[in-house]
Amino acid sequence: MAITQTSSTTPTQDGLALLGRIFLAALFIPVGFGKIAGFAGTAGYIASVGLPMPQVGAAIAIVVELGLGILLLVGFKTRLAALLIALFTLAAALFFHNYWSMPADKVMINQLMFWKNIAIAGGLLAFTAFGPGRFSIDRK
């Protein structure tokens, strides 16, 4: 027996998808603007964890957080944008919140931040899987 899937959603589902996109974008877009204003500080922070090419990393962070965050907000190329932001968020969790290798006084906050990033990535993966809803440019 074949399982068929319909692509119709209810207005409530579409409204919740829009609200979810707004909430997630509200996390990324302002931070992306902040990284433009504080580019040198961002590059310095990236360098402080030992990642190579910190200026390139800062530029990538701006593109992801600001550029892809805006795409997520308006619902354009949503599945791809959500996937790329999810991968970025997972990488940020691993490189910047690796609580398992930190001194005891930094473990608690970084463990919280690590799992917050994992949860955010999970929400983004749901948009990757199910799309942005009808209140979007993609309208799926």
LUMTOR-401550 format. One record per atom (N, C-alpha, C): x, y negated, z negated; residue number from 1; atom name. Coordinates in Angstrom, 1 decimal, always signed. Each point is the difference from the previous one (the first is absolute). Example, Ala and Ser with C-alpha at 12.3 -4.5 7.8 and 13.67 -1.06 7.14 Angstrom:
BEGIN
u/v/w/seq/atom
+13.2/+5.7/-7.8/1/N
-0.9/-1.2/+0.0/1/CA
+0.9/-1.2/+0.0/1/C
-0.4/-1.1/+0.7/2/N
+0.9/-1.1/+0.0/2/CA
-0.8/-1.1/-0.8/2/C
This chain:
BEGIN
u/v/w/seq/atom
+0.8/+1.2/+0.0/1/N
-0.8/-1.2/+0.0/1/CA
+0.9/-1.2/+0.0/1/C
-0.2/-0.9/+0.9/2/N
+0.8/-1.2/+0.1/2/CA
-0.6/-1.1/-0.9/2/C
+0.9/-0.7/-0.6/3/N
-0.4/-1.1/-0.9/3/CA
+0.1/-1.3/+0.9/3/C
-1.1/-0.7/+0.0/4/N
+0.0/-1.3/+0.7/4/CA
+0.1/-1.1/-1.0/4/C
+0.6/-1.1/+0.4/5/N
+0.2/-1.1/-0.8/5/CA
-0.6/-1.2/+0.7/5/C
-0.9/-0.8/-0.7/6/N
-0.5/-1.2/+0.6/6/CA
+0.8/-1.2/-0.5/6/C
+0.0/-1.0/+0.9/7/N
+0.8/-1.2/-0.3/7/CA
-0.9/-1.1/-0.6/7/C
-1.2/+0.3/-0.2/8/N
-0.9/-1.1/-0.5/8/CA
+0.2/-0.1/-1.5/8/C
+0.0/-1.3/-0.4/9/N
+0.1/-0.3/-1.4/9/CA
-1.2/-0.9/-0.4/9/C
-0.2/-0.1/-1.3/10/N
-1.1/-0.8/-0.5/10/CA
+0.5/-1.5/-0.2/10/C
-0.9/-0.9/-0.1/11/N
+0.5/-1.4/-0.3/11/CA
+0.8/-0.1/-1.3/11/C
-0.4/+0.8/-1.0/12/N
+0.7/+0.1/-1.3/12/CA
+1.4/+0.5/+0.2/12/C
+0.2/+1.0/+0.8/13/N
+1.3/+0.5/+0.2/13/CA
+0.9/-1.0/+0.7/13/C
-0.6/-0.6/+1.0/14/N
+0.7/-1.1/+0.8/14/CA
+0.4/-1.1/-0.9/14/C
-0.9/-0.4/-0.9/15/N
+0.3/-1.1/-0.9/15/CA
+1.1/+0.3/-1.0/15/C
-0.1/+1.3/-0.5/16/N
+1.1/+0.4/-0.9/16/CA
+1.3/+0.1/+0.7/16/C
+0.0/+0.5/+1.2/17/N
+1.3/+0.0/+0.8/17/CA
+0.5/-1.4/+0.2/17/C
-0.8/-0.9/+0.3/18/N
+0.4/-1.4/+0.1/18/CA
+0.6/-0.5/-1.3/18/C
-0.7/+0.2/-1.1/19/N
+0.5/-0.4/-1.3/19/CA
+1.3/+0.7/-0.4/19/C
+0.2/+1.3/+0.3/20/N
+1.2/+0.7/-0.2/20/CA
+1.2/-0.6/+0.8/20/C
-0.3/-0.4/+1.3/21/N
+1.0/-0.6/+0.8/21/CA
+0.4/-1.4/-0.6/21/C
-1.0/-0.8/-0.4/22/N
+0.3/-1.3/-0.6/22/CA
+0.9/+0.2/-1.3/22/C
-0.4/+0.9/-0.9/23/N
+0.8/+0.2/-1.2/23/CA
+1.4/+0.5/+0.3/23/C
+0.2/+0.9/+0.9/24/N
+1.3/+0.4/+0.3/24/CA
+0.8/-1.1/+0.7/24/C
-0.6/-0.7/+0.9/25/N
+0.7/-1.1/+0.7/25/CA
+0.4/-1.1/-1.0/25/C
-0.9/-0.2/-1.0/26/N
+0.3/-1.1/-1.0/26/CA
+1.3/+0.3/-0.8/26/C
+0.4/+1.3/+0.0/27/N
+1.2/+0.3/-0.7/27/CA
+1.2/-0.3/+0.9/27/C
-0.1/+0.3/+1.3/28/N
+1.1/-0.1/+0.9/28/CA
+0.3/-1.4/+0.6/28/C
-1.1/-0.6/+0.5/29/N
+0.2/-1.3/+0.7/29/CA
+0.7/-1.1/-0.8/29/C
-0.5/-0.3/-1.2/30/N
+0.7/-1.0/-0.8/30/CA
+1.5/+0.3/-0.3/30/C
+0.2/+1.3/-0.3/31/N
+1.4/+0.4/-0.2/31/CA
+0.9/-0.2/+1.2/31/C
-0.6/+0.3/+1.2/32/N
+0.7/-0.3/+1.2/32/CA
+0.4/-1.4/+0.2/32/C
-1.0/-0.9/-0.3/33/N
+0.3/-1.5/+0.1/33/CA
+1.1/-0.3/-1.0/33/C
-0.1/+0.5/-1.2/34/N
+1.0/-0.2/-1.0/34/CA
+1.4/+0.4/+0.4/34/C
+0.1/+1.1/+0.7/35/N
+1.3/+0.4/+0.5/35/CA
+0.6/-0.9/+1.0/35/C
-0.9/-0.7/+0.8/36/N
+0.5/-1.0/+0.9/36/CA
+0.6/-1.1/-0.7/36/C
-0.7/-0.5/-1.0/37/N
+0.4/-1.2/-0.8/37/CA
+1.3/+0.4/-0.8/37/C
+0.1/+1.2/-0.5/38/N
+1.1/+0.4/-0.8/38/CA
+0.9/+1.1/+0.7/38/C
+0.3/-0.2/+1.3/39/N
+0.7/+1.0/+0.8/39/CA
+1.3/+0.4/-0.6/39/C
+0.8/-1.0/-0.5/40/N
+1.3/+0.3/-0.5/40/CA
-0.2/+0.9/-1.3/40/C
-0.9/-0.4/-0.8/41/N
-0.2/+0.8/-1.3/41/CA
-0.5/+1.4/+0.3/41/C
-0.9/+0.2/+1.1/42/N
-0.4/+1.3/+0.4/42/CA
+1.1/+0.8/+0.5/42/C
+0.9/-0.6/+0.8/43/N
+1.1/+0.8/+0.5/43/CA
+1.0/+0.3/-1.1/43/C
+0.1/-0.9/-1.0/44/N
+0.9/+0.3/-1.1/44/CA
-0.5/+1.2/-0.8/44/C
-1.4/+0.0/-0.2/45/N
-0.6/+1.1/-0.8/45/CA
+0.2/+1.3/+0.7/45/C
-0.2/+0.0/+1.3/46/N
+0.2/+1.3/+0.8/46/CA
+1.5/+0.4/-0.1/46/C
+0.9/-0.9/+0.1/47/N
+1.4/+0.3/-0.1/47/CA
+0.3/+0.6/-1.4/47/C
-0.7/-0.5/-1.1/48/N
+0.3/+0.4/-1.3/48/CA
-0.3/+1.4/-0.3/48/C
-0.8/+0.6/+0.8/49/N
-0.3/+1.5/-0.2/49/CA
+0.9/+0.8/+1.0/49/C
+0.9/-0.6/+0.7/50/N
+0.9/+0.7/+0.8/50/CA
-0.4/+0.4/+1.4/50/C
-1.1/-0.6/+0.5/51/N
-0.4/+0.2/+1.3/51/CA
+0.8/-0.7/+1.0/51/C
+0.3/+0.5/+1.2/52/N
+0.8/-0.7/+1.0/52/CA
-0.8/-1.0/+0.7/52/C
+0.7/-1.0/+0.6/53/N
-0.6/-1.0/+0.8/53/CA
-1.2/-0.7/-0.6/53/C
+0.2/-0.6/-1.2/54/N
-1.1/-0.6/-0.7/54/CA
-0.8/-1.1/+0.7/54/C
+0.6/-0.7/+0.9/55/N
-0.7/-1.0/+0.7/55/CA
-1.0/+0.6/+1.0/55/C
+0.4/+1.1/+0.6/56/N
-0.8/+0.8/+0.9/56/CA
-1.2/+0.6/-0.8/56/C
+0.3/+0.5/-1.1/57/N
-1.0/+0.6/-0.9/57/CA
-1.0/-1.0/-0.4/57/C
+0.4/-1.3/-0.3/58/N
-0.9/-1.0/-0.4/58/CA
-0.9/-0.4/+1.2/58/C
+0.6/-0.1/+1.2/59/N
-0.8/-0.3/+1.2/59/CA
-1.0/+1.1/+0.2/59/C
+0.4/+1.3/-0.2/60/N
-1.0/+1.1/+0.2/60/CA
-1.1/-0.1/-1.0/60/C
+0.3/-0.4/-1.3/61/N
-1.0/-0.1/-1.0/61/CA
-1.0/-1.1/+0.3/61/C
+0.5/-1.1/+0.6/62/N
-0.9/-1.1/+0.4/62/CA
-0.9/+0.4/+1.1/62/C
+0.5/+0.7/+1.0/63/N
-0.8/+0.5/+1.1/63/CA
-1.1/+1.0/-0.5/63/C
+0.4/+0.9/-0.9/64/N
-0.9/+1.0/-0.5/64/CA
-1.1/-0.7/-0.9/64/C
+0.5/-0.7/-1.0/65/N
-1.0/-0.6/-0.9/65/CA
-0.8/-1.1/+0.6/65/C
+0.5/-0.9/+0.7/66/N
-0.7/-1.1/+0.6/66/CA
-0.7/+0.4/+1.3/66/C
+0.8/+0.5/+0.9/67/N
-0.6/+0.3/+1.3/67/CA
-0.9/+1.2/+0.0/67/C
+0.4/+1.1/-0.5/68/N
-0.9/+1.2/-0.1/68/CA
-1.1/-0.3/-1.0/68/C
+0.3/-0.7/-1.0/69/N
-1.1/-0.4/-1.0/69/CA
-1.1/-0.7/+0.6/69/C
+0.3/-1.0/+0.9/70/N
-1.0/-0.7/+0.8/70/CA
-0.8/+0.9/+0.9/70/C
+0.7/+0.9/+0.7/71/N
-0.7/+1.0/+0.8/71/CA
-1.0/+0.8/-0.8/71/C
+0.5/+0.5/-1.1/72/N
-0.9/+0.7/-0.9/72/CA
-1.2/-0.8/-0.4/72/C
+0.2/-1.2/-0.4/73/N
-1.1/-0.9/-0.4/73/CA
-1.1/-0.2/+1.0/73/C
+0.4/-0.2/+1.2/74/N
-1.0/-0.3/+1.1/74/CA
-0.4/+1.3/+0.7/74/C
+0.6/+1.1/-0.3/75/N
-0.4/+1.3/+0.5/75/CA
+0.4/+0.2/+1.5/75/C
+1.3/-0.4/+0.3/76/N
+0.5/+0.2/+1.4/76/CA
+1.1/+0.9/-0.1/76/C
+0.0/+1.1/+0.8/77/N
+1.0/+1.0/+0.0/77/CA
+0.1/+0.6/-1.4/77/C
-1.1/+0.1/-0.7/78/N
-0.1/+0.3/-1.4/78/CA
+0.7/+1.3/-0.4/78/C
-0.2/+1.0/+0.7/79/N
+0.5/+1.3/-0.3/79/CA
+1.6/+0.0/+0.0/79/C
+0.5/-0.6/+1.0/80/N
+1.5/-0.1/+0.1/80/CA
+0.5/-1.0/-1.0/80/C
-0.6/-1.1/-0.2/81/N
+0.5/-1.0/-1.0/81/CA
-0.1/+0.7/-1.4/81/C
-1.1/+0.6/-0.3/82/N
-0.1/+0.7/-1.3/82/CA
+1.1/+1.0/-0.2/82/C
+0.3/+0.8/+1.0/83/N
+1.0/+1.1/-0.1/83/CA
+1.4/-0.6/-0.2/83/C
+0.3/-1.1/+0.7/84/N
+1.3/-0.6/-0.1/84/CA
+0.2/-0.7/-1.4/84/C
-1.1/-0.6/-0.5/85/N
+0.1/-0.6/-1.3/85/CA
+0.1/+1.0/-1.1/85/C
-0.7/+1.2/+0.2/86/N
+0.1/+1.1/-0.9/86/CA
+1.4/+0.5/-0.1/86/C
+0.6/+0.2/+1.1/87/N
+1.4/+0.5/+0.1/87/CA
+1.0/-1.0/-0.7/87/C
-0.2/-1.3/+0.3/88/N
+0.8/-1.1/-0.6/88/CA
-0.2/+0.0/-1.6/88/C
-1.2/+0.2/-0.4/89/N
-0.4/+0.0/-1.4/89/CA
+0.7/+1.2/-0.7/89/C
-0.1/+1.2/+0.6/90/N
+0.7/+1.1/-0.5/90/CA
+1.5/-0.2/-0.1/90/C
+0.6/-0.6/+1.0/91/N
+1.4/-0.2/+0.0/91/CA
+0.4/-1.0/-1.1/91/C
-0.9/-1.0/-0.2/92/N
+0.2/-1.0/-1.1/92/CA
+0.0/+0.7/-1.4/92/C
-1.0/+0.9/-0.1/93/N
-0.1/+0.7/-1.3/93/CA
+1.3/+0.8/-0.2/93/C
+0.5/+0.7/+1.0/94/N
+1.2/+0.8/-0.2/94/CA
+1.3/-0.8/-0.3/94/C
+0.2/-1.1/+0.8/95/N
+1.2/-0.8/-0.1/95/CA
+0.0/-1.0/-1.2/95/C
-1.2/-0.6/-0.3/96/N
+0.0/-1.1/-1.0/96/CA
-0.6/+0.4/-1.3/96/C
-0.7/+1.1/-0.1/97/N
-0.6/+0.4/-1.2/97/CA
+0.3/+1.5/-0.4/97/C
+1.3/+0.3/+0.2/98/N
+0.5/+1.4/-0.3/98/CA
+0.2/+0.1/-1.5/98/C
-1.0/+0.0/-0.7/99/N
+0.0/+0.0/-1.5/99/CA
+0.8/+1.2/-0.6/99/C
+0.1/+1.1/+0.7/100/N
+0.7/+1.1/-0.5/100/CA
+1.5/-0.2/-0.1/100/C
+0.5/-1.0/+0.6/101/N
+1.4/-0.3/-0.1/101/CA
+0.3/-1.3/-0.6/101/C
-0.9/-0.6/-0.8/102/N
+0.1/-1.3/-0.6/102/CA
+0.3/+0.1/-1.5/102/C
+0.6/-1.0/-0.6/103/N
+0.1/+0.0/-1.4/103/CA
-1.4/+0.0/-0.7/103/C
+0.0/+0.5/-1.2/104/N
-1.2/+0.2/-0.7/104/CA
-0.9/-1.2/-0.1/104/C
+0.6/-1.2/-0.2/105/N
-0.8/-1.2/-0.1/105/CA
-0.7/-0.4/+1.3/105/C
+0.3/+0.6/+1.1/106/N
-0.6/-0.3/+1.3/106/CA
-0.9/+1.1/+0.5/106/C
+0.0/+1.1/-0.7/107/N
-0.8/+1.2/+0.5/107/CA
-1.5/-0.3/+0.1/107/C
-0.5/-0.5/-1.1/108/N
-1.5/-0.1/-0.1/108/CA
-0.6/-0.9/+1.1/108/C
+0.6/-1.2/+0.2/109/N
-0.6/-0.9/+1.0/109/CA
+0.3/+0.6/+1.4/109/C
+1.1/+0.5/+0.3/110/N
+0.3/+0.6/+1.3/110/CA
-0.8/+1.2/+0.3/110/C
-0.3/+0.8/-1.0/111/N
-0.8/+1.2/+0.2/111/CA
-1.4/-0.5/+0.4/111/C
-0.5/-1.0/-0.7/112/N
-1.3/-0.6/+0.4/112/CA
+0.0/-0.5/+1.4/112/C
+1.0/-0.8/+0.4/113/N
+0.1/-0.5/+1.3/113/CA
+0.1/+1.1/+1.1/113/C
+0.8/+1.0/-0.4/114/N
+0.2/+1.1/+1.0/114/CA
-1.4/+0.7/+0.3/114/C
-0.8/+0.3/-1.1/115/N
-1.2/+0.7/+0.3/115/CA
-1.1/-1.0/+0.5/115/C
+0.1/-1.3/-0.2/116/N
-0.9/-1.0/+0.6/116/CA
+0.3/+0.1/+1.5/116/C
+1.2/+0.0/+0.4/117/N
+0.4/+0.0/+1.4/117/CA
-0.5/+1.3/+0.7/117/C
+0.1/+1.1/-0.7/118/N
-0.6/+1.3/+0.5/118/CA
-1.5/-0.1/+0.2/118/C
-0.7/-0.6/-1.0/119/N
-1.4/-0.1/+0.1/119/CA
-0.4/-1.0/+1.2/119/C
+0.7/-1.0/+0.2/120/N
-0.2/-1.0/+1.1/120/CA
+0.2/+0.7/+1.3/120/C
+1.1/+0.8/+0.1/121/N
+0.2/+0.8/+1.2/121/CA
-1.1/+1.0/+0.3/121/C
-0.6/+0.6/-1.1/122/N
-1.1/+0.8/+0.2/122/CA
-1.2/-0.7/+0.6/122/C
-0.3/-1.2/-0.5/123/N
-1.1/-0.8/+0.6/123/CA
+0.3/-0.3/+1.4/123/C
+1.2/-0.4/+0.4/124/N
+0.4/-0.3/+1.3/124/CA
-0.2/+1.3/+0.9/124/C
+0.4/+1.1/-0.5/125/N
-0.1/+1.3/+0.8/125/CA
-1.5/+0.3/+0.3/125/C
-0.9/-0.4/-0.9/126/N
-1.4/+0.2/+0.2/126/CA
-0.5/-0.9/+1.2/126/C
+0.5/-1.2/+0.1/127/N
-0.3/-0.8/+1.2/127/CA
+0.6/+0.6/+1.3/127/C
+1.2/+0.6/-0.2/128/N
+0.6/+0.6/+1.2/128/CA
-0.9/+1.2/+0.4/128/C
-0.5/+0.7/-0.9/129/N
-0.8/+1.2/+0.3/129/CA
-1.4/-0.4/+0.6/129/C
-0.7/-1.0/-0.7/130/N
-1.4/-0.2/+0.3/130/CA
-0.2/-1.3/+0.7/130/C
+0.9/-0.9/+0.2/131/N
-0.1/-1.2/+0.7/131/CA
-0.6/-1.1/-0.8/131/C
-0.2/-1.2/+0.6/132/N
-0.3/-1.2/-0.8/132/CA
-1.4/-0.3/-0.2/132/C
-0.9/+0.8/+0.6/133/N
-1.5/-0.3/-0.1/133/CA
-0.4/-1.0/+1.1/133/C
-1.3/-0.2/+0.1/134/N
-0.5/-0.8/+1.1/134/CA
+0.3/-1.5/-0.1/134/C
+0.2/-0.5/-1.3/135/N
+0.3/-1.4/-0.2/135/CA
+1.5/-0.3/+0.3/135/C
+0.4/+0.3/+1.2/136/N
+1.4/-0.2/+0.3/136/CA
+0.2/-0.2/+1.5/136/C
+1.1/-0.4/+0.5/137/N
+0.2/-0.1/+1.4/137/CA
+0.0/+1.4/+0.7/137/C
+0.6/+1.0/-0.7/138/N
+0.0/+1.3/+0.5/138/CA
-1.5/+0.6/+0.1/138/C
-0.8/-0.3/-0.9/139/N
-1.4/+0.4/-0.1/139/CA
-0.2/+1.5/+0.1/139/C
+0.7/+0.8/-0.8/140/N
-0.1/+1.4/+0.0/140/CA
-0.1/+0.5/-1.4/140/C
